[in-house]
C-alpha cells in the first residue's frame, strides 16, 4: 500500500512527525509527500529519502490548492493502480490500539473492500465533511461543510482506498469553490456501497490544526500527553524498530545522533530495554 502525506507546513518539526507516525503504524513504507512549491523543499531537507527509517519518501509539487482529491491525479503514476491511503499533514491522531485500527483499514483496501474513513464527534461540524448515519449506524450521506449538518460526526483527514481510487478521482468535478473535494470522492464510494465509516470514540483523539486556535490546542494536547507519560509521542524511529524495519544497532545509531537530549535518551531507553514496547498488532 502507498501513502500520501499532505501539506504539513503549519506544524513545527516534532508535530510534523505525527501524521507520518500514524502511517508508519499502519505498516506503510512507500510514501509520497505532496506540498506547495514553497514548502516541499523544506520537507525534503527535513525527511530526506526515508532510508534511515527503512521507508521510501517521494515528493510531488501541488502547483495550486485545487482540492484534496487532486492528490490522486498528481500521484497517479506513483499509485500505479494499487490501493493507497491519504493523510492530511495538519491532522493529529492519538489513541490506544490505533495501530490495529489502521492495519484493519489497510487490509480492507488491499482486499478490494472499497474505501475506509473515520468519523469523529465535533462541536462545530459545519467546518468539515459530515457523515449522516441511520438507526443501524450505517452511513447514508456525506456532505462538505453543510450549513445544517445532519450529525456531529466529521470525517477526519485520514482515508484508505482500494485500487479504483484514481479512476473515481477523475470523475470528480470542481465544487462551487473551485476545488476537487475529497467528500465528493467519498460520496462516490458511498453511492457504490463501498464506503466503510468507522467512528473513533472514547480513547481516541483527533485534532485538525487548520486554524491558529486549533494549532495552539494541538500543541497543548501533545505537551500534556508527554508530560503525563514522561515519554515523547510520534517517535518514528521507535515505530520503525517496533515494526522490525530497523535493528537495535540502527536504533542506537539514531540515539547517538540526537545525543543526550530527551529524544536521544528515549531511543536509547528503548534500545536498552528500559522502555518496553507493545507489539504492533496487525488486526
Buried (B, 14 or more C-beta within 10 A) or exposed (E): BBBBBBBBBBBEEBBBBBBBBBBBBBBBBBBBBBBBEEBBEBBBEEBEEBEBBBBEBBBBBBEEEBBBBBBBBBBBEBBEEBBBBBBBBBBBBBBEEBBBBBBBBBBBBBEEBBBBBBBBBBEEBEBBBBBBBEEEEEBEBBBBBBEEBBBBBBBBBBBBBBBBBBEBBEEBEBBEEEBBBBBBBBBBBBEEEBBBBBBBEEEBBBBBBBEEEBBEBBBEBBEEBBEEEEBBBBBBBBBBBBBEBBEEEBBBBBBEEBEEEEBBBBBBBBBEEEBEEEEBEEE
